[in-house]
């Protein structure tokens, strides 16, 4: 494992957001959703593609608070432009368990 400095960590913008909408992403090579999340007035609404279809339905994602990395450059994924990284943990079967706040927090709150 590579060690990083505190200054390295401070650059990563891990922010809380609330999922506003979830759509199927049929063009994805691996099953995925297109997700829009509100990261508060400073950051706004961002979208991402996330491979979380194994454990989460579209309906149970909407309204859920999540943690996202919001300062990566946008990434083109087929016809879709991803603007943040939704964080989660891979299980042995490669399904993803979302990293989420333990209690409700303000959209845009920074993890630190």
ABEGO torsion letter per residue (X at the ends): XBBBBAAAAAABBBBBBBBABBBBBAABABBBBBBBBBAEAAAEBBBBBBBAAAABBAAAABGBBBBBBAABBBBBBEABBBABBBBBBBBAAGBBBBBBBABBBBBGBBBX
